[in-house]
Amino acid sequence: MATALGSIAEIDRELALRRVDPDTGEPFQRTSVMTHLAWVPSEWVEAAEDVLSGLAERHPSRTIVLVPDGGVADGLEAEVEVDCFPSGGERQVCVETIRVRLCGARAGVPASVVQPLLLPDLPVFLRWRGMPPFGEQPFEELLDVVDRLIVDSTEWPGVPGDYERLTEVFDRVVVSDIAWARTSRWRPHLASLWPGIAEVRRIKVEGTAAQAHLLAGWLRSRLGHDVELEHEQADKLVGVDLDGEPASLPPGESPDPADLLSDELDRFSRDRVYEEAVRAAV
């Protein structure tokens, strides 16, 4: 990181300095609509940065990127950015990004770093990269300070079994799954086949394991009976067969990762259909 800031007080001071227009000496008007947390283990940093770069203008926020590094001496290392974009007339939209490396024991107590940096009276979203460590302190602490958890179960190694632990947090926090969002074109398309699909007993999905199990769970929960799943691995959802009959491709194009996350940041209420699909997938 470029300028290593070692305390919350130093982060606050650096933010205050960067919120001042160097040309006029006037502070930029804060335009944040949320605090966006991202828990990003080192192997996910590059992918996370690509997505975040596409979000800035669409969701002005304070973004706090947490990179755990438990194998070094205790402490934190942070850097701060404030970027402003024109937004009609003389108005500017400004976003704040705080990247924090949680070193040693600090990786186990992230809430102590996050809570002083949250923007008051604004919703808090947590994007967890990779498999959440259900029941472990870092995850449990952050669940207690956020309004919404966003995961991508495509990144999980053991679906559908991994979904069982996810169901345990549905009553604690609103959950979004980007893998579910990637099926959004297919679900209404398949539903439009009603009542022809009412007696479907087998679905074959060519896509990721998460997409396959979520679509099968969705059908089971909607139809009220078991639906056997056949899965053919692919990097994205490209085909669905129902009882051996190929379904036509739905209209539209698959959204990119930044668009998917952007859409989830616009949602605030529980998705009961998703929750029922997850339970049925298990």
C-alpha positions in Angstrom: 0.0 0.0 0.0 1.3 3.4 -0.9 0.8 5.5 2.4 0.5 3.1 5.3 -1.8 4.5 7.9 -1.6 2.6 11.2 -4.6 3.8 13.2 -8.3 4.8 12.9 -7.3 8.4 13.9 -4.8 8.5 11.0 -7.4 7.2 8.6 -9.9 9.9 9.7 -7.3 12.6 9.3 -6.3 11.4 5.8 -9.9 11.3 4.7 -10.5 14.9 5.9 -7.4 16.1 3.9 -8.5 14.3 0.8 -12.1 15.6 0.9 -10.8 19.2 0.3 -10.7 20.5 -3.3 -7.1 21.4 -4.0 -8.1 24.1 -6.4 -10.6 26.0 -4.2 -9.7 24.8 -0.7 -13.4 24.0 -0.2 -14.5 20.5 1.1 -16.2 18.2 -1.3 -19.8 17.5 -0.5 -20.2 13.9 0.8 -22.6 12.0 -1.5 -22.4 8.5 0.0 -25.6 6.5 0.1 -24.1 3.5 2.0 -21.1 2.0 3.6 -19.8 -0.9 1.5 -17.6 -3.4 3.3 -15.7 -6.0 1.4 -13.9 -8.9 3.1 -11.2 -9.9 0.6 -8.7 -12.6 1.3 -5.4 -12.1 -0.6 -6.3 -14.5 -3.4 -9.5 -12.5 -4.2 -7.9 -9.0 -4.2 -7.4 -8.7 -8.0 -11.0 -9.8 -8.8 -12.4 -7.6 -6.1 -10.6 -4.5 -7.4 -11.9 -5.1 -10.9 -15.4 -5.1 -9.7 -15.0 -2.1 -7.4 -13.6 0.0 -10.2 -16.9 -0.5 -12.1 -19.1 0.5 -9.1 -17.8 4.0 -8.1 -20.0 6.2 -10.2 -23.2 4.1 -9.8 -23.1 3.7 -6.0 -21.3 6.6 -4.3 -20.3 5.1 -1.0 -17.6 4.7 1.6 -16.0 1.4 0.6 -13.9 -0.4 3.2 -11.8 -3.2 1.8 -10.6 -5.6 4.5 -7.7 -7.8 3.6 -6.9 -10.3 6.4 -3.3 -11.3 6.9 -3.1 -13.3 10.1 0.5 -14.6 9.5 2.3 -11.3 10.4 2.8 -9.1 13.4 -0.3 -7.5 14.9 -1.5 -4.1 13.6 -3.2 -2.5 10.6 -2.0 -0.9 7.4 -4.4 1.3 5.5 -4.5 3.7 2.6 -7.2 6.1 1.5 -8.6 7.4 -1.8 -11.2 10.0 -2.5 -12.4 10.1 -6.1 -14.9 12.6 -7.6 -16.9 12.4 -10.8 -19.0 15.0 -12.6 -22.7 14.4 -12.3 -24.6 17.0 -14.2 -24.0 20.8 -14.0 -21.4 21.7 -11.4 -22.4 18.7 -9.1 -19.9 16.1 -8.3 -20.3 12.6 -6.9 -17.4 11.6 -4.5 -16.6 8.1 -3.3 -14.2 7.2 -0.5 -12.2 4.0 -0.6 -10.4 2.7 2.5 -8.2 -0.3 2.0 -7.2 -2.0 5.3 -4.7 -4.8 5.7 -5.7 -6.5 9.0 -2.4 -7.9 10.4 -2.0 -10.7 12.9 -4.7 -10.7 15.6 -6.4 -7.7 14.1 -7.7 -10.1 11.4 -9.7 -11.9 14.1 -11.5 -8.7 15.4 -12.5 -6.7 12.3 -15.5 -5.0 13.9 -13.1 -2.9 16.1 -11.7 -1.4 12.9 -14.9 -1.2 10.9 -17.3 0.3 13.5 -15.5 3.7 13.9 -15.4 4.1 10.1 -19.1 3.4 9.4 -21.1 6.4 8.1 -24.0 7.2 10.5 -27.6 6.5 9.5 -26.7 4.8 6.3 -27.1 1.1 5.4 -24.1 -1.2 5.6 -23.5 -3.9 3.0 -20.9 -6.7 3.4 -19.5 -8.4 0.3 -17.8 -11.6 1.4 -15.4 -13.1 -1.1 -14.9 -16.8 -1.0 -16.5 -19.2 1.5 -17.6 -17.5 4.7 -16.2 -19.1 7.9 -19.6 -19.7 9.5 -19.4 -19.6 13.3 -15.9 -18.0 13.4 -15.3 -14.7 15.0 -14.5 -12.4 12.1 -17.6 -13.4 10.2 -19.8 -13.4 13.2 -18.6 -9.9 14.3 -19.2 -8.4 10.9 -22.7 -9.9 10.6 -23.6 -8.0 13.8 -22.7 -4.6 12.2 -24.2 -5.0 8.7 -27.7 -4.8 7.2 -27.0 -7.0 4.3 -24.6 -9.8 3.4 -23.7 -10.4 -0.3 -22.0 -13.7 -1.2 -21.3 -15.6 -4.5 -21.8 -19.3 -3.8 -20.1 -19.9 -7.2 -16.9 -19.3 -5.2 -17.7 -22.0 -2.6 -16.2 -25.5 -2.9 -18.9 -27.6 -1.5 -22.4 -26.7 -2.7 -25.1 -27.8 -2.1 -23.8 -28.9 1.4 -22.4 -25.4 2.1 -25.9 -23.9 1.8 -27.0 -25.6 5.1 -24.8 -23.2 7.1 -26.1 -20.2 5.0 -29.7 -21.0 6.0 -28.7 -20.4 9.6 -28.1 -16.7 9.0 -31.3 -15.9 7.1 -33.0 -14.6 10.2 -30.0 -12.5 11.3 -29.2 -10.6 8.1 -30.6 -10.0 4.6 -28.7 -12.3 2.2 -28.0 -11.9 -1.5 -26.2 -14.4 -3.7 -24.7 -13.3 -6.9 -24.9 -17.0 -8.2 -28.7 -16.6 -7.8 -28.7 -13.3 -9.6 -27.0 -15.0 -12.5 -30.1 -17.2 -12.9 -32.4 -14.2 -13.1 -32.9 -14.4 -16.9 -33.7 -18.1 -16.7 -36.2 -18.2 -13.8 -39.0 -16.1 -15.4 -38.3 -17.7 -18.8 -38.9 -21.2 -17.3 -41.9 -19.9 -15.3 -43.5 -18.7 -18.5 -43.7 -22.4 -19.6 -46.4 -22.9 -16.9 -48.5 -25.1 -16.7 -46.4 -27.3 -19.0 -43.6 -27.5 -16.4 -46.0 -28.4 -13.5 -45.0 -32.1 -13.6 -41.3 -31.8 -14.4 -39.3 -34.4 -12.6 -35.8 -33.8 -13.9 -33.7 -30.8 -14.7 -30.4 -30.8 -16.5 -28.3 -27.6 -16.1 -25.2 -26.7 -18.0 -23.5 -24.1 -15.8 -21.7 -23.7 -12.5 -22.6 -26.1 -9.6 -24.2 -23.2 -7.7 -26.4 -22.2 -10.6 -27.5 -25.8 -11.1 -28.4 -26.5 -7.5 -30.1 -23.1 -7.0 -32.3 -23.7 -10.2 -33.1 -27.2 -9.0 -34.0 -25.9 -5.5 -36.1 -23.2 -7.0 -38.1 -25.7 -9.1 -38.6 -28.0 -6.1 -39.7 -25.1 -3.9 -42.1 -23.7 -6.5 -43.6 -27.1 -7.7 -43.8 -28.7 -4.3 -42.2 -32.0 -5.3 -38.8 -33.5 -5.8 -36.9 -32.6 -9.0 -33.9 -34.6 -9.9 -30.8 -32.6 -10.9 -28.3 -33.5 -13.6 -25.4 -31.1 -13.7 -23.0 -30.5 -16.6 -20.1 -28.2 -15.5 -19.6 -24.9 -17.4 -18.2 -21.5 -16.5 -21.6 -19.9 -16.9 -25.2 -20.8 -17.3 -25.7 -21.8 -21.0 -28.4 -24.4 -21.1 -31.4 -26.0 -19.3 -33.2 -29.3 -20.2 -36.6 -30.2 -18.5 -37.3 -33.9 -18.6 -35.0 -34.2 -21.6 -36.4 -31.4 -23.6 -34.1 -28.4 -24.1 -35.5 -25.0 -23.0 -35.0 -22.2 -25.4 -32.4 -19.5 -24.5 -33.9 -16.5 -22.6 -33.6 -13.1 -24.1 -30.8 -10.7 -23.0 -27.2 -10.9 -22.2 -25.5 -12.1 -19.0 -24.5 -9.1 -16.9 -20.9 -8.5 -15.9 -19.7 -8.8 -12.3 -19.9 -5.1 -11.5 -23.5 -4.9 -12.8 -24.5 -7.9 -10.7 -23.0 -6.4 -7.5 -24.5 -3.0 -8.4 -28.0 -4.6 -8.6 -27.6 -6.3 -5.3 -26.6 -3.0 -3.6 -30.0 -1.7 -4.7 -31.9 -4.4 -2.8 -32.9 -4.1 0.9 -35.6 -6.6 1.7 -35.4 -10.4 2.1 -35.8 -12.6 -0.9 -38.0 -15.4 0.4 -38.0 -17.2 -3.0 -34.2 -17.4 -2.9 -34.3 -18.6 0.8 -36.7 -21.3 -0.1 -34.6 -22.3 -3.1 -31.5 -22.6 -0.9 -33.3 -24.8 1.6 -34.7 -27.0 -1.2 -31.2 -27.2 -2.7 -29.9 -28.7 0.5 
